[in-house]
Amino acid sequence: MLAIDVKDLRKQFSVQKNREGLGGALKDLFKREYNEITAVKDISFQIPQGQICGYIGENGAGKSTTIKMLTGILVPTSGHIQVNGFVPFKDREKFVNGIGVVFGQRSQLWWDIGVIESFQLLRKVYRVPEEEFRKRLNELVERLQLGDLLNRPVRKLSLGQRMRCELVASLLHNPSILFLDEPTIGLDIVVKTEIRDFLKKINREQGTTILLTTHDLQDIEALCTRVIMLDDGRIIYDGGLDELKSRWSKGREIQFQFGEQPDIRVLKQQTEGLSGVSWSIDNEVTATMFLPHEINVSDALSRVVGGVADIRDIKIMETNTDEIVREIYKSGSASQETADKLSQYMGERTPESSDGTAAPITKDSSSEKEPVHHG
Ligand SMILES: Nc1ncnc2c1ncn2[C@@H]1O[C@H](COP(=O)(O)OP(=O)(O)OP(=O)(O)O)[C@@H](O)[C@H]1O
């Protein structure tokens, strides 16, 4: 069964226009005018069970709006969604038992009470039997090393400690799908790594499906085999991370360290005839060879190694995903082929139903913009 099935999903918001000046304010009082914002524009994708998929895009691309529709917080304007076989905003009671949600920028824990008490309240919300809850809690507490924190009020936790507690909270009822919206935002590299390792483990051991939005591409590199890239509410890439890199990176770089000062003319002679290969001298003893994708690394390497003496070290430089993704964001399209395909089936459509906010998933998710701290 598919974990997530989305077809032609659209979300429009009506935003009130504010006219300028006192006269404008008075007019606003009597006749309100609205602008339509289309945050998500007829997107379609399917995620099989057990996959970890990255959902990325620039600020305002529509990531959070999608997650909110997938978790039943927002009602779509049009299109179809099934998550675990349920329509999120309709079948909420049954639906929420199968999903876990972490919004990095807001808390699902009660601010002033001890962490363990928040967990107990969540146990009741999700109707988890006490014995099962204890077993699961012990396991999660051990894995995320929360032992000392359980009796502290949430407001006294550091961001990293709170985020580990948020993860436990989202997993207490053993959901099969986890939605993570910026789960590593603001965390230091140690906590980020711990959280990534933990997520990899639960995915591997329990087959948890994970949909993850992030601006940190290291999260994507560490966790995701697939990435969906959004631009202005549309999907501009859906595929493997490796494929994205190889299709979009301009080439590879190999850095050589020599025993003596390299002569650029000699280096160029070695790679003569290899189209697109170029050289630059970095300092007295190192030079870098740039290779377009069409040229085989071993062909180029063997020419240099065979023709130049005294090579001390060779470094093949990793493709920098950040740079690639930045380039794609700038151009707004991951490939011509994708853009062509998209333009065939997308296009502005008339909204079919009004937007709206569904009832809260569990306790209080009514405030859309402000962090929710219970207390
Ligand atoms: N409740 C709302 N009312 C009106 N417009 C909204 C609302 N929520 C989101 N938007 C608009 O929809 C668009 C997409 O916003 P969304 O929060 O989904 O983007 P995002 O990709 O998650 O961005 P970020 O990375 O900054 O969190 C933006 O133009 C945003 O201003």
Ligand as a Chemical Component Dictionary entry (heavy atoms), coordinates in Angstrom:
data_LIG
# 
_chem_comp.id                   LIG 
_chem_comp.type                 NON-POLYMER 
_chem_comp.pdbx_formal_charge   0 
_chem_comp.three_letter_code    LIG 
# 
loop_
_chem_comp_atom.comp_id 
_chem_comp_atom.atom_id 
_chem_comp_atom.alt_atom_id 
_chem_comp_atom.type_symbol 
_chem_comp_atom.charge 
_chem_comp_atom.model_Cartn_x 
_chem_comp_atom.model_Cartn_y 
_chem_comp_atom.model_Cartn_z 
_chem_comp_atom.pdbx_ordinal 
LIG N1  N1  N 0 -2.423 30.867 6.425  1  
LIG C1  C1  C 0 -1.974 31.476 5.332  2  
LIG N2  N2  N 0 -2.647 32.523 4.804  3  
LIG C2  C2  C 0 -2.207 33.155 3.698  4  
LIG N3  N3  N 0 -1.113 32.804 3.009  5  
LIG C3  C3  C 0 -0.392 31.766 3.478  6  
LIG C4  C4  C 0 -0.785 31.046 4.656  7  
LIG N4  N4  N 0 0.113  30.057 4.873  8  
LIG C5  C5  C 0 1.020  30.165 3.883  9  
LIG N5  N5  N 0 0.732  31.179 3.055  10 
LIG C6  C6  C 0 1.474  31.582 1.832  11 
LIG O1  O1  O 0 1.619  30.436 1.027  12 
LIG C7  C7  C 0 2.909  30.407 0.420  13 
LIG C8  C8  C 0 3.617  29.106 0.804  14 
LIG O2  O2  O 0 3.913  29.134 2.198  15 
LIG P1  P1  P 0 4.542  27.901 2.986  16 
LIG O3  O3  O 0 4.594  28.277 4.425  17 
LIG O4  O4  O 0 3.830  26.661 2.607  18 
LIG O5  O5  O 0 6.006  27.861 2.358  19 
LIG P2  P2  P 0 7.283  27.038 2.813  20 
LIG O6  O6  O 0 7.836  26.418 1.575  21 
LIG O7  O7  O 0 6.952  26.141 3.943  22 
LIG O8  O8  O 0 8.230  28.209 3.282  23 
LIG P3  P3  P 0 9.336  28.254 4.471  24 
LIG O9  O9  O 0 10.509 27.480 3.981  25 
LIG O10 O10 O 0 9.616  29.721 4.586  26 
LIG O11 O11 O 0 8.691  27.678 5.702  27 
LIG C9  C9  C 0 3.624  31.667 0.894  28 
LIG O12 O12 O 0 3.452  32.657 -0.090 29 
LIG C10 C10 C 0 2.876  32.036 2.161  30 
LIG O13 O13 O 0 2.926  33.432 2.384  31 
# 
loop_
_chem_comp_bond.comp_id 
_chem_comp_bond.atom_id_1 
_chem_comp_bond.atom_id_2 
_chem_comp_bond.value_order 
_chem_comp_bond.pdbx_ordinal 
LIG N1  C1  SING 1  
LIG C1  N2  SING 2  
LIG C1  C4  DOUB 3  
LIG N2  C2  DOUB 4  
LIG C2  N3  SING 5  
LIG N3  C3  DOUB 6  
LIG C3  C4  SING 7  
LIG C3  N5  SING 8  
LIG C4  N4  SING 9  
LIG N4  C5  DOUB 10 
LIG C5  N5  SING 11 
LIG N5  C6  SING 12 
LIG C6  O1  SING 13 
LIG C6  C10 SING 14 
LIG O1  C7  SING 15 
LIG C7  C8  SING 16 
LIG C7  C9  SING 17 
LIG C8  O2  SING 18 
LIG O2  P1  SING 19 
LIG P1  O3  DOUB 20 
LIG P1  O4  SING 21 
LIG P1  O5  SING 22 
LIG O5  P2  SING 23 
LIG P2  O6  DOUB 24 
LIG P2  O7  SING 25 
LIG P2  O8  SING 26 
LIG O8  P3  SING 27 
LIG P3  O9  DOUB 28 
LIG P3  O10 SING 29 
LIG P3  O11 SING 30 
LIG C9  O12 SING 31 
LIG C9  C10 SING 32 
LIG C10 O13 SING 33 
# 
